[in-house]
Every structure is written in structure tokens, then in C-alpha cells.
Amino acid sequence: TTELLVTGEYFEIDQRPLVFETLRYNDDALLTQLLDGNALPRNSDPYDRKVYSNAQSRETLESWSGSAELRMKFGGVEFTSITAYRTHDYFSRTDTERSPVDFAYDGDPEDVDTFSEEVRLTWSTGAFDWLAGLYYYDRTAANLSFVEVGADLASLFGAPEITGVRIGSDATTDTTSIAVFGSATWQASEKLDVTPGGRYTSEDRSIDYVQTDPLDLLGGSFSVKDDDSWSKFTPNASLRYRYTAGVMAYVTVSEGFKSGGYNDALGDANGIAYGPESVWNYEAGLKSEWLDRRVVTNVAVYYMDWTDIQITVDNPATPIYDPSILNAGKAHSLGLEAEVQAAVTERLTIGLTLSVQEAEYDEGSLPTGEPLDKIPFAPKYTSDLNAEYSIPLAGGSLSLIGEALFRGESYLTNDNQEDGRVDDYVLYNARVRYAPDGGNWSVTLWGKNLGDETVKQRLFDLYSQDLVGQKLIALNDPRMYGVTVRFDF
């Protein structure tokens, strides 16, 4: 009647990431004038994966976590407790403008500790299944964002002594969240059940922020101490109807809530705080299994309606990229999702997923006054066509797996600028996996992006800023090959 699962995890990274290329230069910016004046090359082809930075980016992360899940039964009541702790130490330093000059560097180091505890009780009485629970969450984060002045930028100011000077922030944010939740499932008949539920969340946040900006590039030096709290009841309800043992239809309605908070990276003091957002989600769907579960089909339609949606934008009043979270207004997303998995033969399985959506802002504008339109990173459609063929081989099985990933048009920025538009594209991946019968290991040879498709994934628009004057882009991974060996024990 008692089960205890203890999990531990350790994770470490030391890498050279964030390789950006310059898509466009502003001829009036100081950086561009410095490049041209010293006969240094511009990035003439932003898609050739040749980087002009004078210093490698570096990113390190060390994290560990532990959790304990306890399950106990007392008669007809099941008690569940999930206790978790996670901490990580992160550091980054990168060449801000990705150019061959010693201009500027930035980083976003942080130390974060989180603790959470969730307690649930489930039981049944007659035609009702009950669930009740409590949730506690505590997070402390120390952020030490910085921008470092290079020698060439210092010379432009006529002040070589400021070489290496850092504009930095020292911010500590604390978050405490407490929630109570519950639901009751009524088995109205053998085919129909109805589940109403709800969650009440109360969240407190505080910030102790100091910015040191001796050059007055990012709003000057200042300090902020503030705290705020938000609370909200978010209801949910679902209805499920089982036409047969293999066909079920459902309808769900739920409200989601994300509290407000504080921007703890570098930036203007006026952009420190932002408010909460909420969203209503409406979904209806059909889940089904056919031909003795050899064919699985799932279809869903949904509509999401945001209020005070939170977005991340750059502050145009400062010459360095300093993204901040703010509330934009109303937005919506509606779409259709479908999935088919079919075991055509004992050896061949084919799958297809399709998602079509419209994601747009209904009101709101950017700090520049430009109205918001389409939500970024929301392609018009996504689809995955995959197949797996299994062959008995040498006391095991050889699996041949191929997939094609289709992505529709999308935008990378909230202003929907043309430089941030991503056209439709297709990626092809393949794997060959061998696993022995009854064994605990497998070997997989894989290839990703076999067509070597080049796609923009991020855009940082610093074009209008006087110092940097660039639009920087990040690309997807090129064609890659590799091998994975897995052991289970």
C-alpha cells in the first residue's frame, strides 16, 4: 500500500553557443562606421554559417535536482506527496554585435533555487470520483546581467580608460506561490462522465534591483525595491462521452493564469514591473481506435482567448538590446489538430500529424506605437509524416525510420517585419536502429536535416540603435549525422 520513488539528476554544460550572423547593417550606426573606416569586412552572406565575431561565446550550466514521490493508500483514499528541489548556476558571455572589432560583450549569469511541494488526495463515493490538493512553490533567483565595453567602443567615446567597464545589474527576485485545487468526476452513465473543477492561486513576488550604469547607456544607475501579489480562481470543466469502447468524444473549458512579475535584467527603471495575464481555452475533440487498435485517430479543435497577454520586446530608447516583458492586451489562437497512426503490416507503421492555426493579437501596440498583428513563432501549419519498418535481424530487430517535418509561414518578431518572416519549409530526418531481442541496449545511426535546409530561427533587431545598428539572425542546425548508444539498467 506504500510506494516511494526517489529521483536525482545532475546536469553540466560547457559550450560555445549563440552563433548569430548579421542580416543587415545600418550605415549610420557607430559600429558600421568603425568597420568601414578600418577596412574590416562586413558579413556579406548571412546564410553561409561563417561568423565574424572577434570572440567566442561561452555558456556554462551546472544544475542538480532531487525529488521524492510518496504514494500511500488508506482504505479507499490514496494519498500522494511530491517533493522537489532544483538549483542551477548559469553563466554566459557573448560578443554583442558579432563583429571583428573589440566593441561590446554581454552576459546573463544567474543562480536559481526552487522548492515545491504538492499533496493530493483521491477517493470515490458512489458515482463520484474526487480529487483535492494543495501546492506550494518557492523560487529565489539572483541575476547578474551585464554589458562590457570593448576597446574599440571606448575609443569612439574618446575614453580608452573605460575599456572593460561593465554596465551591470544585481537583482534578486523571490516568488512564493500557494494553490488549492480540486475536481469531482460524476459518472452520469456507462458512457458519459462530467468533471467540474477549479484552482485558487495566490502568488507573491518581490525584487531587490540595483543597476550600475556609469556611461548612462541603459537608463543610468538606479535601484528598485518592490513587491506585489496576485490571486485568482481559475475554473475548468470537461465532458466525455464514450460512443464505444474505442471511440470517445470530449469537450473542455478551462481558464489559465500567469501572475505578473519583474524584469530582472538590464534596462530602464520604467520597465521593471509587468502585470498578470489570463487565458480561456475551449477545446472539443474525438479520440478513437479502430481495427483492433491497429489504427488510432485523434482530432481536436480549440480556441484560446488571452487577456493582458505578456510579450517580450526590446526597449527602443536604449542603444543595447535589452528585452523586457510587458502586457500587450488581447490575443487569440484558434486551430485544428489531427493525428493518425496506422500499423499497416506487422512490420510497417505510418503516422501523420497535422496542426493548422491562426494566432493573432486583437489589440495592443509596441513601445514604438506600431500595432500588434500576428503572434510570433506560431506557424500557419505544422505537419509530421513518419514511417517505421522493422526487420528481424541476428537475434534482434533493425528499424528503419524516416520523417518529414512541414512548417508553414511564421514570424520571429512581434512587429511582423519582413526580415523576420520565415517561409514554408520541409526538414527530412532518418534513423536506423538495432536492438537485440530481450536486450537492454540499442545502437542508432541518425541523420537530421538531410536536405541541408537553412532556416532563420531568431531575429534580434538592433538596426535603429545608434551603437550596434544591425539585425542579427540565428539559423537552424545544418545537415548532421551521428550515432547514439543507449543502455538501460
ABEGO torsion letter per residue (X at the ends): XBBBBBBBBBBBBBBBBGBBBBABBBAABAAAAAAAAAGBBBBABAAAGBBABABBBBBBBBBBBBBBBBBBBBEABBBBBBBBBBBBBBBBBBBAAGBABBABBBBBBBBBBBBBBBBBBBBBBEABBBBBBBBBBBBBBBBBBBBBBBAAAAAAAGBAAABGBBBBBBBBBBBBBBBBBBBBBBBABAABBBBBBBBBBBBBBBBBBBBBBAAGAAGEBBBBBBBBBBBBBBBBBBBBBBABAABBBBBBBBBBBBBBEBBABBEBAAAABBBBBBBBBBBBBBBBBBGGGABBBBBBBBBBBBBGBBBBBBBAABABBBBBBBBAEBBBBBBBBBBBBBBABAABBBBBBBBBBBBBBABEBBAAGBBBBBBBGBBABBBBBBBBBBBBBGGBBBBBBBBBBBBBBBBABAAGBAAABBBBBBBBBBBBBBBBBGBABBBBBBBBGAAGBBBBABBBBAAABAAAGBBBBBBBBBBBBBBBBBBBX
